[in-house]
Amino acid sequence: MRSLDSTFTEEKNAVENQPIRLYTIFDYDGSTDLHFAEYDTDITFDGVTYSRFPIKMGQVSENSQGTIDSVQIVLANVSRLIQSYLEDYDFRGKKVTIKTVFANQLADTGAYIDDIFYIDSYQASEMSVTFTLTSKFDVLDITLPIRIYTRNYCGWKFKSTECGYDGAESTCNKTRTRCRVLANTLRFGGFPSINPNRTVLG
């Protein structure tokens, strides 16, 4: 079960206060985190700046064992920012934290609750991107389909038989751009012909 500090509990019970949710998607490209605030201005909390973004979360529920069930978060896709990331990188299994804070208590770095999820699947339309989040245990289960159909992200393991690259380079971020640099586009494991305006499934 989640534990709340006394300041958070007091603010939660104040009728005039509305919670602010701060979202972090960890290592979306293998090294960079994304930070979003479900608020009308950027928020800095505990040294991290969360950019304002049109993002909403469904209700979080706890089951009888005290663990959190799956939940969906929906991000606006009008600018195609998030969808462009999905086309280049596989987000499945990425860690997501959702901190709940209050605007008048941002200086108190202990006044929050923190829910931890992992991305199980996602899909994109012209208007929105929806992530389904669940516990790590669920993410580790076998997921169908086994292949992930993305335009700019290669599903092959680097230097595997399917990849076919046998050069001197030791790393690859699995993007189509990197594949071109390595002169290995004939073995690229993505699907460039997928319409960018169609739904992206994970």
C-alpha positions as CSV (number, residue, x, y, z in Angstrom):
1,M,0.0,0.0,0.0
2,R,1.1,3.6,-0.6
3,S,2.1,5.7,2.4
4,L,1.4,9.4,2.6
5,D,3.3,12.0,4.5
6,S,1.3,14.4,6.8
7,T,1.7,17.4,4.5
8,F,0.3,15.5,1.5
9,T,-2.6,14.2,3.5
10,E,-3.5,17.7,4.7
11,E,-3.4,19.1,1.2
12,K,-5.3,16.2,-0.2
13,N,-8.1,16.8,2.2
14,A,-8.3,20.6,1.5
15,V,-11.4,21.1,-0.6
16,E,-9.9,24.0,-2.6
17,N,-6.8,22.1,-3.7
18,Q,-6.6,20.2,-6.9
19,P,-3.8,17.6,-7.4
20,I,-1.1,18.1,-10.1
21,R,0.1,15.0,-11.8
22,L,3.7,14.8,-13.0
23,Y,4.6,12.1,-15.5
24,T,8.1,10.7,-16.3
25,I,8.7,8.2,-19.1
26,F,12.2,6.8,-18.5
27,D,14.8,6.1,-21.1
28,Y,12.4,6.5,-24.0
29,D,15.3,6.4,-26.5
30,G,17.7,4.4,-24.4
31,S,19.1,7.4,-22.5
32,T,16.6,10.3,-22.2
33,D,13.6,10.8,-19.9
34,L,10.4,12.6,-20.9
35,H,8.8,14.8,-18.2
36,F,5.2,16.1,-18.6
37,A,3.0,18.0,-16.3
38,E,-0.8,17.7,-16.3
39,Y,-1.1,21.4,-15.7
40,D,-1.3,24.8,-17.5
41,T,2.3,25.8,-16.8
42,D,5.6,24.0,-16.5
43,I,6.3,22.6,-13.0
44,T,9.6,22.2,-11.3
45,F,9.6,19.6,-8.5
46,D,12.6,18.1,-6.6
47,G,15.0,19.6,-9.2
48,V,13.1,18.2,-12.2
49,T,11.2,20.4,-14.7
50,Y,8.0,18.9,-16.1
51,S,6.7,20.5,-19.3
52,R,3.1,21.3,-19.5
53,F,1.3,19.0,-21.9
54,P,-2.2,17.9,-22.8
55,I,-2.2,14.6,-20.9
56,K,-4.9,12.8,-18.9
57,M,-4.9,9.7,-16.7
58,G,-7.7,7.3,-15.9
59,Q,-8.6,6.5,-12.4
60,V,-6.0,4.4,-10.5
61,S,-7.4,1.6,-8.4
62,E,-5.8,-0.8,-6.0
63,N,-6.9,-4.4,-5.8
64,S,-7.4,-6.5,-2.6
65,Q,-3.7,-7.4,-2.6
66,G,-2.7,-3.7,-2.5
67,T,-1.2,-3.6,-6.0
68,I,-2.3,-1.1,-8.7
69,D,-4.3,-2.4,-11.6
70,S,-3.6,-1.3,-15.2
71,V,-4.4,2.3,-16.2
72,Q,-4.4,4.3,-19.4
73,I,-2.9,7.7,-20.0
74,V,-3.9,9.7,-23.0
75,L,-1.6,12.3,-24.6
76,A,-2.6,14.8,-27.3
77,N,-1.2,13.9,-30.7
78,V,-2.1,17.0,-32.7
79,S,1.5,18.1,-33.0
80,R,2.6,14.4,-33.7
81,L,5.4,14.8,-31.2
82,I,4.7,11.6,-29.2
83,Q,3.8,9.6,-32.4
84,S,7.2,10.6,-33.9
85,Y,8.9,9.1,-30.8
86,L,6.8,5.9,-31.2
87,E,7.8,5.5,-34.8
88,D,11.5,5.7,-33.9
89,Y,11.6,3.8,-30.6
90,D,9.8,0.9,-28.9
91,F,8.1,2.1,-25.7
92,R,6.9,-1.2,-24.5
93,G,8.4,-2.1,-21.1
94,K,9.5,1.5,-20.4
95,K,9.1,2.6,-16.8
96,V,6.6,5.4,-16.1
97,T,6.2,7.2,-12.8
98,I,3.2,9.4,-12.0
99,K,3.8,11.8,-9.1
100,T,0.8,13.6,-7.5
101,V,1.7,16.9,-5.9
102,F,0.1,20.2,-5.0
103,A,1.0,23.7,-6.4
104,N,1.4,25.3,-3.0
105,Q,3.6,22.5,-1.7
106,L,6.2,22.1,-4.5
107,A,9.0,23.2,-2.1
108,D,8.3,20.1,0.1
109,T,9.9,17.3,-1.8
110,G,8.3,14.7,0.5
111,A,4.7,15.9,-0.1
112,Y,3.7,13.6,-3.0
113,I,2.6,10.1,-3.8
114,D,4.5,8.2,-6.5
115,D,2.9,5.4,-8.7
116,I,5.2,3.3,-10.7
117,F,4.0,1.6,-13.9
118,Y,5.5,0.0,-17.1
119,I,4.1,0.5,-20.6
120,D,2.3,-2.6,-21.7
121,S,1.0,-1.4,-25.1
122,Y,0.1,1.8,-26.9
123,Q,-1.8,3.1,-29.9
124,A,-2.0,6.4,-31.8
125,S,-4.6,8.2,-33.8
126,E,-4.5,11.6,-35.4
127,M,-5.8,13.2,-32.2
128,S,-4.3,11.2,-29.3
129,V,-1.8,8.6,-28.1
130,T,-3.0,6.1,-25.5
131,F,-0.6,4.2,-23.3
132,T,-1.8,1.2,-21.3
133,L,0.3,0.9,-18.1
134,T,0.5,-2.0,-15.8
135,S,2.8,-3.6,-13.3
136,K,6.2,-5.0,-14.2
137,F,5.0,-8.6,-13.6
138,D,2.4,-8.2,-16.3
139,V,4.8,-6.7,-18.8
140,L,7.1,-9.6,-18.4
141,D,4.4,-12.0,-19.5
142,I,4.4,-13.0,-23.2
143,T,2.8,-10.3,-25.3
144,L,1.1,-10.8,-28.7
145,P,1.9,-9.9,-31.3
146,I,5.6,-10.8,-30.8
147,R,6.7,-8.4,-33.6
148,I,6.2,-4.7,-33.2
149,Y,5.1,-2.8,-36.3
150,T,6.8,0.6,-36.4
151,R,8.0,2.7,-39.3
152,N,11.4,3.8,-38.1
153,Y,12.4,1.3,-35.3
154,C,14.1,-2.0,-36.1
155,G,12.8,-5.0,-34.2
156,W,16.0,-7.1,-34.7
157,K,18.7,-7.6,-32.1
158,F,21.8,-5.8,-33.3
159,K,24.2,-8.1,-35.1
160,S,21.8,-11.0,-35.0
161,T,21.2,-13.3,-37.9
162,E,18.1,-11.2,-38.9
163,C,20.1,-7.9,-38.6
164,G,23.0,-9.2,-40.6
165,Y,25.4,-6.4,-39.7
166,D,28.9,-7.7,-39.1
167,G,30.9,-4.5,-39.2
168,A,33.1,-2.8,-36.6
169,E,30.4,-0.8,-34.9
170,S,29.3,-2.1,-31.4
171,T,26.1,-0.1,-30.8
172,C,22.9,0.7,-32.7
173,N,19.9,2.7,-31.5
174,K,17.8,0.6,-34.0
175,T,16.5,3.6,-36.0
176,R,16.3,3.7,-39.8
177,T,18.7,6.6,-39.8
178,R,21.3,4.6,-37.9
179,C,20.8,1.7,-40.3
180,R,21.6,4.0,-43.2
181,V,24.8,5.1,-41.6
182,L,25.8,1.4,-41.2
183,A,24.9,0.8,-44.8
184,N,22.5,-2.0,-43.7
185,T,19.1,-0.7,-44.8
186,L,18.3,-3.9,-46.8
187,R,18.1,-5.7,-43.4
188,F,16.2,-3.0,-41.6
189,G,13.6,-4.7,-39.4
190,G,11.0,-1.8,-39.4
191,F,8.1,-1.1,-41.7
192,P,8.7,2.2,-43.4
193,S,5.5,1.8,-45.6
194,I,3.2,2.1,-42.5
195,N,1.0,5.2,-42.9
196,P,2.0,7.7,-40.2
197,N,-1.6,8.7,-39.8
198,R,-2.8,5.2,-39.0
199,T,-3.0,3.6,-35.6
200,V,0.4,2.5,-34.1
201,L,0.1,-0.7,-32.1
202,G,2.5,-1.9,-29.5
